[in-house]
Amino acid sequence: MKILMIEDNESVAQMMDMFFKKEQWEVENAYDGESGLAMFKAAPDSFDIITLDLNLPKMDGMEVAQEIRKLSKTVPLIMLTARDSESDQVLGLELGADDYVTKPFSPITLVARIKALHRRAETVEPAAAEQQSEDDFDVVTDHFKLSTKTREAFLDGKEIEGLTPKEFDLLHTLAANPKQVFSREQLLQLVWDYEYYGDERTVDAHIKKLRQKIEKAGPQIIQTVWGVGYKFDDSGLDQ
């Protein structure tokens, strides 16, 4: 695995280099936002994971995240932030981060988060050029279809476009179990593949972005069950 670490604190970068090398991962370091973005632009397909600090010189991490997402919707992105503000963390997720880790953090925790993201990202396959039959879809309802092979989802025949890996996995988890209510803790374990750390904002921010993309294709099919969590339900579209 090859990691791009955009981090202005050289001691943090050097420490993580040791842990990455233990995992036999390759890492390239950038110490400001501009150079980090330039490195990604030069070879966008060569990196498996990006870790991105929010507080960067020359170019803020939020702006870097926006530019990265313009170039790639799918590269897994973990934000590292010393900011403890909920609004900062949610904004980072809304800009396209798949996860975030708050400083000071345990290197072992960051390695575990990277492994979890990479396991999910490895399942992504290029979309098939030919038209798919019903049998090619893993989830099929009267209004909705989803294929894990092509990583595509359709609502009433219209593609739900621009889904990030985590948004797709979240939609798949909910749609594969229609009307089943999932708590935020369950979704963190099933979709993010790590134990619940109290980061409910991670789920809420991704649900918000997912809903925005669904609404571009048709009616809303992700429902909130107040005090519990979320569920997939497209049965109301028949009414």
N, C-alpha and C positions, 0 to 999 in steps of 0.2 A: 504494500500500500504506500502511496506517495501523498504526503501532507504538505499543504502550504500554510505556514503559521505566520500570520500578520500580527506582530506583537512588538511594541516599542521598548518593553522592559527586557533588556538583554539577559539579565539573570534568570528571568522566568523562561525565556526562550532556551537558554543553555540547559536549565534544569529539565525541561520537557524533552530536549534533544536526547538526553541520557535515557529517559523512559521510552522514547520512541525507538531508539536503537536496540533496547532490550527486546522490543517486539519485532525487530528486524524490519522496521518501517523506514522509508526514506523521507527526509524532510527538507524543505527549502524555507528559509526565513526571510521575512521582510520586516523592516523596523519603522516603517511609516506607511500611511494609507496609499499614497501615490505610487510608491514602488511596489507595494503588494498588489495593487490593481494592475499595474503594468506587467508584473510577472504572470498574473493569471491571463491577461489578454494575450500575452505572447504564446501561451500554450494551454488553452482552456480545457483541452481533453486529457491533459497529462496528470491532473490532480484528482485523487480519490476523495479527499476531505479538505475543507478549509476551516482553520480556526482563526477567528477575527476578533481582535480587541476593539472595544468601542472608543476608548480614549486614545486616539492616534494623532501624531503630528502630521501636518501638511494636508491631510484629508481625513475627516471624521469617519469612524467605523460605520455609522449609519449610511453615509453617502457611498462608502465602498460597497456595502451590502446591496444597495440599490443598483449600482453599476454591475456588480457580479450577476445579479438576477436578470439583468437585461441580456447578458451574454449566455447565461445558462440557467434554466429553470430547475435543473436536476442535481447539480453538484451539491453534496451535503455540506451544510454550513453551520458551524457552532460558534456562537458569540461568547467571548470572554469579557466580563464587565466588572469593574469595581463599583459601579453604580448600584445602589440598593433600591432605586426607585422602581415601583411597579410599572409606572407609565413608560420608563425607559426600556424595561424588559419586554413589555407587551409590544411596544413600537418596533423593537428589534425583531421579534417574531413576525410581526405583520409585514416587515420589509423583506421577509423571505428566509430568515434563519430557521433551521430545523430544530435547534436546541440552544440553550444558553447555560453557562456555568458562571457563578458569581465568585469573584475574587474576595479573599484568598481561597484557593481551592486545593484539594488533594490531587496530586498528579495521577494517582490510581483512579480517582473518580473520572478525570478527564479521559484517560485511556479507555475506561469502561464505556463512557458515552460515545467515544469515537468508534469502538468496536460495534456497539449497538447500531449506530447509524450506518456503518459500512455493511453490516449483515443485511440490513434492509435495502440499501442501494444496490447491492449485488444482484437483486432479483429483477432489476430494471432491464428490459430488453427492447430493442428498436421495434417500432410499430410495423406491423406487416403491411405491405403495399396492397395486397389483394383484399377484396371485400370479405368480411367475416360472416360465417353462418352462425345460427343460434348456438350450435355446439361449441363454438370457439369462446363463448362467454362463460365466466365462472358464476356470475350473478345475473339472472334474468327475471324481471317482473313485467307487468303490463306496460310500465312506463320507463323502466330503467334497465340498462345493460352495463356490465363491467367485465373487462378482460384483464387478468393479471399478466397474461403473455405479452400483450401490446401496451399495457398500462394506459388503457383508454376507458372512459366512462361516457355514457350517452343518456340523456334524459329526453324522452319522447323523440328519439332519433337525432337529437342535436348534441354534438360533443360538448362535454364540460371541459373547457380548454384551460391550459396553463397550470395544471395541477403539479405541485411540487411532490417529491417522493413521500413526504410525511402526510400531505393532504390526501394523496391517493390511498395510502395505507389506512388512514383514518376512515375515509369513505368506504373502503373495502370492508373493514372490520364491522362498521355499522350496517352496511347494506347486506352483508352475508348473513346477518341475524336480524331480519326485519321485525320491527316493533319491540325488540328486546332493548331494555334500558341499560345503558352502561354508565357507571359512575366515572368520574374523572380519574380516580385511582386505578380502576380497571383499564381504562384507555391508555394511561401512562405505561402500564405493564405490558399490554398487548401490542401497542403501536410503537412505543419508544423503547420497549424491551429493557426497562430497568425499574427497580422498585420505587415506590412512591416516596418522594422527598418533600412533599408539600408544594410542589410546583404546579398547582392547578391552573395557573395563568398560561402555562404552555399549551394545555388542551384548549382553553377558552379562546386564546389568540388564533390557534389553527382552525377551530370551528368557525370563528368569525370570517377568516379569509376563505375557507371552503364554501361557506354560505354565499359569499359575494360572487364566487365563480359559478356556483350552481344557479344563482338567480339570473346570470347572463344567458343560461341555456333554457330556463323554464321555472316552474313553481318551486318553492322551497320544500325539500324532502328531509332535511335534518331538523328534528324537533327537540325543543328543550323540555325536559320533565323537571319542573321546578323542585329544588331541594334534593334531587337525585342525580341527574346527569343528562344524557342525550340518547336519542334513538333515531333510526331510519324508518320513515313511514311515508309511502307514496300512495296509500290506499285512498286518501282524501281527494286525489286527483281525478277519481272516477265520478265524483259528485258534481 
